[in-house]
Amino acid sequence: MKVIFKLMVIMICMAAAVQAQDRPQVFEGAEIIPITGEAISNGVLIVENGLITAVGEAGSVSIPRNADRFDVTGKVIMPGIVDTHSHIGEGDGGDGSASLHPDVRILDTIDPRSSTFRKALSGGITSVNIMPGSGLLMSGQTVYVKPKPADTIEEMLIIVDEETGIYGGLKMANGTNPLRSNGSPGTRAKSAALVRKMYVEAQEYKAKIEEAADDPEKMPARNLQMETLVEVLEGKRIVHNHTHRHDDILTAMRLAEEFGYRMVLQHVSEGWKVADEIAASGFPASIITLDSPGGKLEAINLLNKNGRMLEEAGALFAFHSDDPIVDSRFLLRSAVMAVKEGMSRDMALRALTINGAMMMDIDDRVGSLEAGKDADFVILSGDPFSVYTHVEQTWIEGEKVWDRENPEDRKYATGGYEIFRASANQHVHVEGH
Amino acid sequence: MASTGNMRMLFLLLMSCLIAGPMAGDAEAQIAVKGEIVYTMDGDPIQNGVVLINDGKIERVGSASRVRIPSDYEIYEAKIVTPGLIDARTVVGLAGYYNQQHDQDILETSSAVQPELRAMDAYNAQEFLVDFVKSKGMTTIHTGHGPGAVMSGQTMIVKSTGRTLDEALVDSTTMIAITLGSGVRSNFSSPGTRSKTVAVLRQELIGAMDYAEKRSEGESQSRDLKKEVIADLLDGKVTAMVSANTASDIVTALRIQREFGFPMVLEGAAEAYLVLDEIKASGVPVILHPTMIRPFGEAKNASYETAAKLHEAGIPFSFQSGYESYVPKTRIARYEAAIAAANGLGMEKALFATTLGAAQILGVDGRVGSLERGKDADLVLFDGDPFEYLTNVEVVIIDGSVVYTRE
């Protein structure tokens, strides 16, 4: 199975290479914000075969002779935005038949043609962690994709681990969302006990595999749930744990430490109350900003100063849209709302790009403008922190995948008649955030 | 006319105020607000402008070179000064931020037609969200019953300040909230369709016509709270605020307005851009959905450019925070106007729609919406463009009192 998957990945990569521009592309005259280095006021960005080959000050970078040259004077170029938590793609949410579904893959239900992908592109998003909902303790496997035009979800995948073919994380949740009307789990402590019980089983399953030492006779029967959790225990698959209240945040960290798995804290609404503990733990935080507090009792203390306080504590954090909670078109705006509450501009830009990439193990490919990385970037009309600035173009792997000047693309930025189909699934999510 | 005695009392009162001197937070304080740019909404913006405030009202507005600031006036300075901003439709005060049953009074589901429900009987002047929107520069809010019933109840206009309803109240009975479209059938078993919703609405209006007629002829009849308020609507004393988002529901709303002739505003109007000519011809203004509304359900075809299109068509419109069932529990009308400003409308037209334009639609432009002599001294002091993301509200003044300072 894994061999087939690897083969598939190679074929997809080859297809992408064929599609990519064979002439070098040079973007000149813009302010370039590489994220991992100082902003360049008159920058040059060079792309070849879908990868960045050079970024630098005009005059300091040699321009390939046969290049396609783009004058982007007066514009701002930054890396494509990384959304660490989204529900675009119209995939299925949680299955109510049980509380723990580590075997469920959202990949199997996403529609690559969903207009929500174009919407994300119009917001400058080029990498996104699409997750099932938070109504269960474990609702299933998440998928890391690039929202580029594609016929199949496989073409959109960002592979984290070439060896295993892992392309996403595992969604978990604690607090009030996974509590169920049938009473199981009915409390926070029972929630933790159910999760611990399953990880204990996975530890035993993992031990059996290790004892078998590649002897097919001794291998335990295949179990999709256990296989996924073994990936988590081995640190190959990262847990994304929905959590709001400060004590729930600490519980999520307690469990992750007990079983030694890697975890991203998701939402972390009261993170500001335990910012030092989060920073000391090393668990990264994926956060959201909202225009007003209130609406969800458990998250009543979700304040936009959360990011600033996590920054001061030295925690690693990134922004997410949780689309449709915040529309993908406003993820950049979400970061500005944190700057309004005192976060530094540099950190806000990092938290839109490289920090999220680090949380998903894809920072070797995306999240900054550096030679060797995927040519995923956005061209903005001006200051990223201004309401009057628009995303003008979005590029993924050297391909222009969205252009505000093209009316067929522009409509996804503004909305209008019969552009977004109303999805009942997404609508339900608004209530089950 | 005040009698001589009363005049003397007033004189003594004013004297005592002068002796007491200006005090922040005191309605009688005398304040001078200096702005690098003062948007009065009454003519061009004034560079280096001054607004003098006395006794809760605007005393004088002009350029610093022409307006002398009396020495005992407390001076506030800011980069940008605007009239207090107006949220043309919200539910804050009836809807609270906990979002639990005890703080949600926007929709009564015991009956689909209850226009007699008064907003003031459920308004919590000390609700956190009221204070929150005030800190964002919203000084006048049109709040009340929500969408989701044929007639869910009344709305009213308050200032976003005051410990009690009476301290906040501007207008107790502004509009009746009416909903067309599929929003009704999700809350009630009957009406269960859009056309039945219209039939129920028309029957209620017809049913109150007789009541209104007898009332106008002075005939005695037993009081009927429901018919009384519908009769007020038919008599043009209150306005129908009709929530309609799809083009067909908008056109239906206009049809009913033509049939009964009552004053009306359209609320929501997500597909207004499909029927601009019809809206324009009707003379009905629009309280546009929050610009950033999620594109689902009847608002799935919403566009960030609708405000600009309404402006181009010459249709009066304003912005609202609307109704939110989840997070965030309220939007900020200034932020919604900002997105429209950046999508074709432009800053000054967005500012008009959140100040004087809104006041005109709500019928309170005699008191608020612009910085003119004699109007309520409601001002917002900003450190930059009111719609720019990183601009801060520095000071909010309502009725001449400083009700918010950033520091």
Interface residues (C-beta under 8 A of the other chain):
Chain A: L290 D291 S292 P293 G294 G295 K296 L297 A299 I300 L302 P324 I325 D327 F330 R333 V336 M337 V339 K340 F385 S386 V387 Y388 H390 A413 T414 G415 G416 Y417 E418 I419 F420 R421 A422 S423 Q426 H427 V430 E431 H433
Chain B: G96 Y97 Y98 N99 Q100 F128 L129 F132 V133 E271 Y273 L274 M292 R294 P295 F296 G297 K300 N301 A302 S303 Y304 E305 E324 S325 Y326 V327 P328 K329 T330 R331 I332 Y335 A338 I339 A341 A342 N343 F387 E388 Y389 L390 N392
